[in-house]
Amino acid sequence: MTTQSGIIVEAPHELFKVSSGIARPTPSGREVLVKTLTVGLNPVEPFQQHTGVLVDEWPAVLGSDFAGVVVDVGPDCSKLRPGDYVHGCASIGRNKYTPFQETFLADETTVLRKVSGLNAASAATVGSGLLTAALCLLAGTGLKLPKAGSKSPEKDEWIVVLGGSGTVGQFAVQIAHQCGYKVLASSSLSKTYLPAKNGATATFNNRAPIDEQVAAIKERTGGGKFARIFDTTAQGYELMLQALEGASTLDTKKYLASVDDWSDFNTPAAFHEYRAELGQLGRLQSPLGVEVTTAIASWIPDFEAHLEAGSLVPLEYDLAPGAGWEQVIASLGDLESGKSAKKIVVKIRDQ
């Protein structure tokens, strides 16, 4: 067995540690073997470390967002070849498919080919944020992303994005804007520039009491001209309900989407509820995994074209001061402590 280095967690609540004994996988079918160049850190990694949720085996190799280079391909690959640079979000919790190791497997249909203008650091900010936003807005609320190079005609209708300055929220703003909607995004007052930079028409203070937020939503959407609201924070369910019930004035189907896939909701039957489950990506043994994976694969060509055209853009990020696995572990501590307000990216190697 050929082994390689990376980061493992031996059991729930155990510390991250560097190991040189991780098995190097071999691609089959439409899988590609990707050498990890950079990783983008997300709250899911410490969450998995502490809880074991979405971890298939122990010791576990974790990781989600990545940029890398293809070094080998399975016999059925038709899109990617060795030497192609790719990025995206891994099939989390599955040891052979996660990027906290030298090489890992990916399905060529669900990774993005890196376009010109993106370096390995900026490319590692895209995966989970873009795919989660797409699940909620495209699959969950029925939006249709236009072809790259064109923008949908502007509608006299708003979409409300809760948490518009976060990783998922910034991509949600971009997608909704490209689809022709006016976007109202909630944010802390110190970060309103982020949703505005990504195309939001207006913002409101997410630290205000809930009744004040509902009033702001109604006033800033021209008297309630919205039927879609998306919570990227997993903390805004009651606000979504109150906004749709008390502020939305459109006589049309109403949509409520959330990244919270674990809480008990009691959504009225009149509202269409959708909860993103990006953790099902690549888990083809379940109907939901097939649904999520198939949807993402169908969007990848359009995402690549929009990234090439600049109509979808990567996020601002903080590049860690060092490189390698020890730096990843240190940066995961920074993530948990809230040391950085931006997405943290860590370089593993140059090539």
C-alpha positions as CSV (number, residue, x, y, z in Angstrom):
1,M,0.0,0.0,0.0
2,T,1.3,3.4,-1.0
3,T,1.0,5.9,1.8
4,Q,0.9,9.7,2.0
5,S,0.8,12.5,4.5
6,G,-2.1,14.6,5.7
7,I,-4.2,15.3,8.8
8,I,-6.3,12.8,10.7
9,V,-8.7,12.8,13.6
10,E,-8.6,9.4,15.4
11,A,-12.1,9.7,17.1
12,P,-14.7,12.4,18.0
13,H,-13.3,15.1,20.2
14,E,-9.7,14.1,19.5
15,L,-7.2,16.6,18.2
16,F,-6.2,17.0,14.6
17,K,-2.7,15.6,14.0
18,V,-0.4,15.1,11.1
19,S,0.1,11.5,9.8
20,S,2.3,10.0,7.1
21,G,0.4,6.7,7.0
22,I,-2.7,7.7,5.0
23,A,-3.5,5.3,2.1
24,R,-3.1,6.9,-1.3
25,P,-6.2,6.1,-3.4
26,T,-6.5,5.1,-7.0
27,P,-9.2,6.6,-9.3
28,S,-11.8,4.4,-11.0
29,G,-14.7,5.2,-13.4
30,R,-15.0,9.0,-13.8
31,E,-12.9,9.7,-10.7
32,V,-9.8,11.8,-10.8
33,L,-6.9,11.9,-8.4
34,V,-6.2,15.4,-7.3
35,K,-3.0,16.7,-5.6
36,T,-4.0,19.3,-3.0
37,L,-2.4,22.7,-3.5
38,T,-4.6,24.9,-1.2
39,V,-7.5,24.3,1.2
40,G,-10.2,26.7,2.2
41,L,-11.4,26.2,5.8
42,N,-15.0,26.0,6.8
43,P,-16.9,25.5,10.2
44,V,-17.8,22.0,9.0
45,E,-14.3,20.7,9.8
46,P,-14.2,21.5,13.5
47,F,-17.9,20.5,13.7
48,Q,-17.0,17.0,12.3
49,Q,-14.0,16.8,14.6
50,H,-16.1,17.5,17.7
51,T,-19.3,15.5,16.8
52,G,-18.4,12.9,14.2
53,V,-21.4,13.9,12.0
54,L,-21.0,13.0,8.4
55,V,-17.8,11.0,9.1
56,D,-17.8,7.6,7.5
57,E,-14.8,6.0,9.2
58,W,-12.1,6.6,11.8
59,P,-9.4,7.7,11.8
60,A,-11.0,10.4,9.7
61,V,-9.5,12.6,7.0
62,L,-11.5,15.8,6.7
63,G,-11.6,18.9,4.5
64,S,-14.0,20.5,2.1
65,D,-12.9,23.4,-0.1
66,F,-9.8,22.9,-2.2
67,A,-7.8,23.8,-5.2
68,G,-5.4,21.3,-6.8
69,V,-4.1,19.7,-9.9
70,V,-5.2,16.4,-11.5
71,V,-2.4,13.8,-11.4
72,D,-4.3,10.7,-12.5
73,V,-7.7,9.8,-14.0
74,G,-10.0,6.9,-14.1
75,P,-10.6,4.9,-17.3
76,D,-14.0,6.6,-18.0
77,C,-12.9,10.2,-17.6
78,S,-13.7,12.5,-20.6
79,K,-13.5,16.0,-19.2
80,L,-10.3,16.1,-17.2
81,R,-6.7,15.0,-17.8
82,P,-3.5,15.0,-15.8
83,G,-2.2,18.5,-15.4
84,D,-5.7,20.2,-15.3
85,Y,-6.2,22.6,-12.4
86,V,-9.4,22.1,-10.5
87,H,-11.2,23.4,-7.4
88,G,-14.5,22.9,-5.6
89,C,-16.0,21.2,-2.6
90,A,-15.1,17.7,-1.6
91,S,-17.4,14.8,-0.8
92,I,-17.0,15.5,2.9
93,G,-16.5,12.8,5.5
94,R,-15.3,10.1,3.1
95,N,-11.6,9.5,3.6
96,K,-10.6,8.9,0.0
97,Y,-12.4,12.0,-1.2
98,T,-11.3,14.8,1.2
99,P,-8.5,17.3,0.7
100,F,-6.6,17.3,4.1
101,Q,-4.1,14.8,2.5
102,E,-1.6,14.9,-0.3
103,T,-3.9,13.4,-2.9
104,F,-7.6,12.6,-2.9
105,L,-10.4,11.4,-5.3
106,A,-13.0,13.6,-6.9
107,D,-15.8,13.0,-9.5
108,E,-14.8,14.9,-12.6
109,T,-18.4,15.9,-13.1
110,T,-18.7,17.8,-9.7
111,V,-15.4,19.7,-9.6
112,L,-14.7,23.0,-11.4
113,R,-11.9,23.4,-13.9
114,K,-9.9,26.4,-12.8
115,V,-10.4,29.3,-15.2
116,S,-7.9,31.9,-16.2
117,G,-7.6,34.7,-13.6
118,L,-8.0,32.5,-10.6
119,N,-5.0,31.6,-8.5
120,A,-5.0,28.5,-6.3
121,A,-5.8,30.6,-3.2
122,S,-8.8,32.4,-4.6
123,A,-10.1,29.2,-6.2
124,A,-10.2,27.6,-2.8
125,T,-12.8,30.2,-1.6
126,V,-15.5,29.1,-4.1
127,G,-16.6,25.5,-3.6
128,S,-18.9,25.1,-0.6
129,G,-20.3,28.6,-0.7
130,L,-21.2,28.6,-4.4
131,L,-22.7,25.0,-4.3
132,T,-24.7,25.6,-1.1
133,A,-26.1,28.9,-2.4
134,A,-27.0,27.2,-5.7
135,L,-28.8,24.3,-3.9
136,C,-31.0,26.8,-2.0
137,L,-31.7,29.2,-4.8
138,L,-31.6,27.0,-8.0
139,A,-33.0,23.8,-6.6
140,G,-34.8,25.2,-3.6
141,T,-36.5,28.4,-5.0
142,G,-36.6,27.7,-8.7
143,L,-34.2,30.3,-10.0
144,K,-32.6,29.8,-13.4
145,L,-29.1,31.0,-13.9
146,P,-28.6,32.8,-17.2
147,K,-25.9,31.9,-19.7
148,A,-22.5,33.5,-18.9
149,G,-22.1,36.8,-20.6
150,S,-25.8,37.7,-20.2
151,K,-27.8,38.8,-17.2
152,S,-31.5,38.0,-16.8
153,P,-33.8,41.0,-17.3
154,E,-34.3,43.0,-14.1
155,K,-37.4,42.0,-12.2
156,D,-39.6,44.2,-10.0
157,E,-39.1,41.6,-7.3
158,W,-36.7,41.1,-4.5
159,I,-34.9,38.2,-2.9
160,V,-34.0,38.4,0.8
161,V,-30.7,36.9,1.8
162,L,-30.0,36.5,5.6
163,G,-26.3,36.6,6.2
164,G,-25.2,38.3,3.0
165,S,-21.7,38.9,4.2
166,G,-20.9,35.3,4.8
167,T,-19.4,32.6,2.6
168,V,-22.7,31.2,1.4
169,G,-24.4,34.6,1.5
170,Q,-22.0,36.3,-0.8
171,F,-22.6,33.7,-3.5
172,A,-26.3,33.8,-2.9
173,V,-26.3,37.6,-3.6
174,Q,-24.3,37.0,-6.8
175,I,-26.6,34.3,-8.1
176,A,-29.8,36.2,-7.3
177,H,-28.4,39.3,-8.9
178,Q,-27.4,37.4,-12.1
179,C,-31.0,36.0,-12.2
180,G,-32.4,39.5,-12.4
181,Y,-33.7,40.0,-8.9
182,K,-33.1,42.9,-6.6
183,V,-31.3,41.6,-3.5
184,L,-31.9,42.7,0.1
185,A,-29.2,41.2,2.3
186,S,-28.8,41.3,6.1
187,S,-25.4,42.0,7.6
188,S,-23.6,43.5,10.5
189,L,-23.1,47.2,10.0
190,S,-19.4,46.7,9.7
191,K,-19.7,44.3,6.8
192,T,-22.4,45.8,4.6
193,Y,-19.8,46.5,1.9
194,L,-19.5,42.8,1.2
195,P,-23.1,42.1,0.0
196,A,-23.0,45.5,-1.8
197,K,-19.8,44.5,-3.6
198,N,-21.5,41.2,-4.7
199,G,-24.5,42.9,-6.2
200,A,-27.0,43.6,-3.3
201,T,-29.3,46.5,-3.9
202,A,-29.8,47.2,-0.2
203,T,-28.9,45.9,3.2
204,F,-30.4,45.8,6.7
205,N,-28.9,45.3,10.2
206,N,-29.0,41.6,11.3
207,R,-28.3,42.6,14.9
208,A,-31.6,44.5,15.3
209,P,-34.6,43.0,17.1
210,I,-36.6,40.7,14.9
211,D,-39.6,43.0,14.6
212,E,-37.3,45.8,13.4
213,Q,-35.7,43.5,10.9
214,V,-39.2,42.5,9.5
215,A,-40.1,46.1,9.3
216,A,-36.9,46.9,7.4
217,I,-37.5,44.0,5.0
218,K,-40.9,45.3,4.1
219,E,-39.8,48.9,3.8
220,R,-36.7,48.2,1.7
221,T,-38.4,45.8,-0.7
222,G,-40.9,48.4,-1.8
223,G,-43.7,47.4,0.5
224,G,-43.0,43.7,0.5
225,K,-42.2,42.8,-3.1
226,F,-40.5,39.5,-2.3
227,A,-41.6,35.9,-2.2
228,R,-38.2,34.2,-1.6
229,I,-36.1,34.4,1.5
230,F,-32.9,32.4,2.1
231,D,-31.2,32.0,5.5
232,T,-27.5,31.3,5.1
233,T,-26.8,31.6,8.9
234,A,-28.9,28.7,10.2
235,Q,-30.2,31.1,12.8
236,G,-32.9,33.0,11.0
237,Y,-35.9,30.6,10.7
238,E,-38.3,32.7,12.9
239,L,-37.3,35.8,11.0
240,M,-38.0,34.1,7.7
241,L,-41.5,33.0,8.8
242,Q,-42.4,36.4,10.2
243,A,-41.1,38.1,7.1
244,L,-43.1,35.9,4.7
245,E,-46.2,36.0,6.9
246,G,-46.2,39.7,7.8
247,A,-44.1,41.6,5.2
248,S,-44.4,39.8,1.8
249,T,-47.3,41.3,-0.2
250,L,-46.8,39.4,-3.5
251,D,-49.7,37.1,-4.5
252,T,-47.5,34.3,-5.6
253,K,-45.9,31.1,-4.3
254,K,-43.5,31.8,-1.4
255,Y,-40.2,30.1,-0.8
256,L,-38.2,29.6,2.4
257,A,-34.7,28.1,2.1
258,S,-32.1,27.4,4.7
259,V,-28.7,25.8,5.3
260,D,-30.1,24.4,8.6
261,D,-30.8,20.8,7.7
262,W,-30.9,19.5,11.3
263,S,-33.5,21.6,13.3
264,D,-37.2,20.8,13.6
265,F,-39.1,23.3,11.4
266,N,-42.9,23.8,11.4
267,T,-43.3,25.6,8.1
268,P,-46.9,26.4,7.0
269,A,-48.0,24.3,4.1
270,A,-48.5,27.4,2.0
271,F,-44.7,28.0,1.9
272,H,-42.3,25.9,-0.1
273,E,-39.5,24.8,2.3
274,Y,-36.0,23.7,1.1
275,R,-32.9,22.8,3.2
276,A,-29.5,22.5,1.6
277,E,-27.6,19.3,2.3
278,L,-24.3,19.7,0.6
279,G,-22.9,16.9,2.8
280,Q,-24.8,14.5,0.5
281,L,-22.6,15.4,-2.4
282,G,-21.1,12.1,-3.8
283,R,-23.1,9.9,-1.5
284,L,-24.8,7.9,-4.3
285,Q,-26.1,5.1,-2.1
286,S,-29.0,7.3,-1.1
287,P,-31.7,9.0,-3.2
288,L,-30.9,12.4,-1.7
289,G,-27.2,11.9,-2.4
290,V,-28.1,11.1,-6.1
291,E,-30.4,14.2,-6.2
292,V,-27.8,16.6,-4.8
293,T,-24.9,15.2,-6.9
294,T,-26.9,15.2,-10.1
295,A,-28.0,18.7,-9.6
296,I,-24.5,20.0,-8.9
297,A,-23.0,18.2,-11.9
298,S,-25.6,19.8,-14.2
299,W,-24.6,23.3,-13.0
300,I,-20.9,22.9,-13.1
301,P,-20.4,23.9,-16.8
302,D,-22.5,27.1,-16.2
303,F,-20.5,27.9,-13.1
304,E,-17.2,27.5,-14.9
305,A,-18.5,29.8,-17.7
306,H,-19.6,32.5,-15.2
307,L,-16.3,32.4,-13.3
308,E,-14.5,32.8,-16.6
309,A,-16.7,35.7,-17.6
310,G,-16.4,37.3,-14.1
311,S,-20.1,37.3,-13.5
312,L,-19.4,35.0,-10.5
313,V,-16.3,36.0,-8.5
314,P,-14.4,34.3,-5.6
315,L,-14.4,35.7,-2.1
316,E,-12.1,37.9,-0.2
317,Y,-9.8,35.7,2.0
318,D,-7.0,35.7,4.5
319,L,-4.0,33.6,3.3
320,A,-2.4,31.8,6.3
321,P,1.2,33.0,7.0
322,G,2.7,29.5,6.7
323,A,2.1,26.4,4.6
324,G,1.6,22.7,5.1
325,W,-0.4,20.5,7.4
326,E,0.7,22.0,10.7
327,Q,-0.4,25.4,9.4
328,V,-3.8,24.0,8.5
329,I,-4.2,22.7,12.1
330,A,-3.2,26.1,13.5
331,S,-5.6,27.9,11.1
332,L,-8.4,25.7,12.2
333,G,-7.9,27.0,15.7
334,D,-8.0,30.5,14.3
335,L,-11.3,29.7,12.5
336,E,-12.9,28.4,15.7
337,S,-11.7,31.4,17.7
338,G,-13.1,33.8,15.2
339,K,-9.7,35.4,14.6
340,S,-10.4,36.1,10.9
341,A,-13.5,37.8,9.5
342,K,-12.7,36.5,6.1
343,K,-12.4,33.0,4.7
344,I,-9.1,31.4,5.7
345,V,-7.0,29.7,2.9
346,V,-3.9,27.7,3.6
347,K,-1.3,26.7,1.0
348,I,-0.2,23.1,1.1
349,R,2.4,23.3,-1.7
350,D,3.2,25.3,-4.8
351,Q,2.8,22.4,-7.3
